[in-house]
Amino acid sequence: LSRIGDVHNAYKYGNFALDIMRRMHAREKYCRIYPILFSSVFLRSNRMHSCLDTVLEAHREGLKAGDVSYATLCAVLYCFIAFRCKKKLALVKQDLIDLGKEAKVYRQESLWNLVYPLEQAILILMGHADRPNLLDFDAIPDESSDRHNMTNAKLANADRLLVFLYYFQVLVAYIFDDIELAIK
């Protein structure tokens, strides 16, 4: 329903689904349902700040249930929402570090790679890069980060990573009033 623009009814059905999950005490399923509902419905109908704690709770419940892939997806979504909520950049960066360590422990690096464009954007906005260019990842102080650049993402056909790279590239370029970079 949300895809065809009926956000009101999508919101009602989403809340209905959450109510059923709560009544059935299906907390272990939160990490599978919340990313879908929040990314497609609730972020369009609720204030983003109200979504932060719920998505982080879904991440924790997923870890408890052993569903580490979806728990990591919730962590990725949490970081994107936190950034868009105008949470302090240093706090979002710390969340990225902490949640990234968890992703590494649970061997979810391939899914966690989706936050590297966000991390690059945060570091640029905090003044840790010479120029606002996401495509070279010069602000990320990780020797392995060169594998996350645009060329390698294209070669690997990593469409989601490319979407996030382009999104944050345009966002940072807009903030720095660099229209030529935004057009690339």
C-alpha positions as CSV (number, residue, x, y, z in Angstrom):
1,L,0.0,0.0,0.0
2,S,2.8,2.4,0.8
3,R,4.3,1.9,-2.6
4,I,1.2,3.0,-4.3
5,G,0.9,6.1,-2.1
6,D,-1.7,4.9,0.4
7,V,0.4,5.6,3.5
8,H,-2.6,6.0,5.7
9,N,-3.9,2.5,5.2
10,A,-0.4,1.1,5.1
11,Y,0.1,2.7,8.6
12,K,-3.1,1.1,9.9
13,Y,-2.1,-2.4,8.6
14,G,1.4,-2.0,9.8
15,N,0.1,-1.2,13.3
16,F,-2.3,-4.1,13.1
17,A,0.6,-6.4,12.2
18,L,2.7,-5.1,15.2
19,D,-0.3,-5.5,17.5
20,I,-0.6,-9.2,16.4
21,M,3.1,-9.7,17.1
22,R,2.8,-8.1,20.5
23,R,-0.2,-10.3,21.4
24,M,1.6,-13.4,20.3
25,H,4.8,-12.4,22.2
26,A,6.8,-12.8,19.0
27,R,9.7,-10.5,20.0
28,E,12.1,-12.6,18.1
29,K,10.4,-11.5,14.8
30,Y,10.8,-7.8,15.5
31,C,14.1,-7.6,13.7
32,R,12.5,-9.1,10.5
33,I,9.3,-7.0,10.5
34,Y,10.6,-3.6,11.7
35,P,13.0,-2.8,8.9
36,I,10.2,-3.4,6.4
37,L,7.6,-1.4,8.2
38,F,9.9,1.4,9.3
39,S,11.6,1.9,6.0
40,S,8.5,1.8,3.9
41,V,5.7,3.0,6.1
42,F,6.4,4.4,9.5
43,L,9.2,6.8,8.4
44,R,6.7,8.3,6.1
45,S,4.0,8.7,8.6
46,N,5.7,9.2,12.0
47,R,8.4,11.5,13.2
48,M,11.8,10.0,12.6
49,H,12.8,10.5,16.3
50,S,10.0,8.2,17.4
51,C,11.4,5.4,15.2
52,L,14.9,5.4,16.6
53,D,14.4,3.5,19.9
54,T,12.0,1.0,18.3
55,V,14.5,0.0,15.6
56,L,17.3,-0.2,18.1
57,E,15.1,-2.5,20.3
58,A,14.4,-4.7,17.2
59,H,18.2,-4.9,16.7
60,R,18.7,-6.1,20.3
61,E,15.8,-8.6,20.1
62,G,17.2,-10.0,16.9
63,L,20.6,-10.5,18.6
64,K,18.9,-12.3,21.5
65,A,17.0,-14.5,19.1
66,G,20.1,-15.3,17.1
67,D,18.9,-13.7,13.9
68,V,22.1,-11.7,13.4
69,S,21.5,-10.8,9.7
70,Y,18.2,-9.0,10.3
71,A,19.5,-7.6,13.6
72,T,22.4,-6.1,11.6
73,L,19.9,-4.7,9.1
74,C,18.1,-3.0,12.0
75,A,21.4,-1.5,13.1
76,V,22.0,-0.2,9.6
77,L,18.6,1.3,9.5
78,Y,19.1,2.8,12.9
79,C,22.3,4.6,11.8
80,F,20.6,6.0,8.7
81,I,17.6,7.3,10.8
82,A,19.9,8.7,13.5
83,F,21.8,10.6,10.8
84,R,18.6,12.0,9.2
85,C,17.2,12.9,12.6
86,K,19.9,15.5,13.0
87,K,21.4,13.6,15.9
88,K,24.9,14.9,16.7
89,L,27.4,13.6,14.2
90,A,29.8,12.5,16.9
91,L,27.1,10.4,18.5
92,V,26.1,8.8,15.2
93,K,29.8,8.1,14.5
94,Q,30.0,6.4,18.0
95,D,26.9,4.3,17.2
96,L,28.6,3.3,13.9
97,I,31.7,2.2,15.7
98,D,29.8,0.3,18.4
99,L,27.3,-1.4,16.1
100,G,30.1,-2.1,13.5
101,K,32.0,-4.0,16.2
102,E,28.9,-6.1,16.8
103,A,28.5,-6.7,13.1
104,K,32.1,-7.9,12.9
105,V,31.7,-10.2,15.8
106,Y,28.7,-11.8,14.2
107,R,30.4,-11.9,10.8
108,Q,28.0,-9.5,9.1
109,E,30.5,-7.3,7.4
110,S,28.9,-7.7,4.0
111,L,25.7,-6.2,5.2
112,W,27.4,-3.6,7.4
113,N,29.2,-2.4,4.3
114,L,26.0,-0.4,3.5
115,V,27.0,2.1,6.2
116,Y,30.4,3.0,4.8
117,P,28.9,5.8,2.6
118,L,27.2,7.2,5.7
119,E,30.4,7.0,7.7
120,Q,32.3,8.8,4.9
121,A,29.6,11.5,4.8
122,I,29.8,12.0,8.6
123,L,33.6,12.2,8.6
124,I,33.5,14.8,5.8
125,L,30.9,16.8,7.6
126,M,33.0,16.6,10.8
127,G,36.0,18.0,8.8
128,H,38.1,14.9,8.5
129,A,38.5,15.0,4.7
130,D,40.2,17.4,2.4
131,R,37.4,17.5,-0.1
132,P,33.8,16.3,-0.1
133,N,34.3,13.3,-2.4
134,L,32.7,10.1,-1.2
135,L,33.9,8.1,-4.1
136,D,37.5,7.8,-2.9
137,F,36.8,7.2,0.9
138,D,39.7,9.3,1.9
139,A,38.3,10.1,5.3
140,I,37.8,6.6,6.5
141,P,41.0,5.6,8.3
142,D,40.7,1.9,7.4
143,E,43.2,0.2,5.2
144,S,40.5,-2.1,3.9
145,S,38.1,0.7,2.9
146,D,39.5,0.9,-0.6
147,R,37.4,-2.1,-1.5
148,H,34.3,0.0,-0.8
149,N,34.8,2.6,-3.5
150,M,32.6,3.2,-6.4
151,T,34.6,1.3,-9.0
152,N,34.6,-1.9,-7.0
153,A,31.0,-1.5,-6.1
154,K,30.2,-1.3,-9.8
155,L,32.3,-4.3,-10.6
156,A,30.7,-6.3,-7.8
157,N,27.2,-5.2,-9.0
158,A,26.5,-4.0,-5.5
159,D,23.4,-2.1,-6.4
160,R,22.4,-1.2,-2.8
161,L,25.8,0.1,-2.0
162,L,25.8,2.2,-5.1
163,V,22.4,3.7,-4.2
164,F,23.8,4.7,-0.8
165,L,27.0,6.0,-2.3
166,Y,25.2,8.2,-4.8
167,Y,22.7,9.4,-2.1
168,F,25.3,10.5,0.3
169,Q,27.5,11.9,-2.5
170,V,24.7,14.2,-3.6
171,L,23.8,15.1,0.0
172,V,27.3,16.1,0.9
173,A,27.8,17.9,-2.4
174,Y,24.6,19.9,-1.8
175,I,25.7,20.8,1.7
176,F,29.1,22.1,0.4
177,D,27.4,23.8,-2.6
178,D,29.3,21.7,-5.1
179,I,26.9,21.3,-8.0
180,E,29.4,19.7,-10.3
181,L,30.1,16.9,-7.8
182,A,26.4,16.4,-7.2
183,I,25.9,15.9,-11.0
184,K,28.7,13.2,-11.3
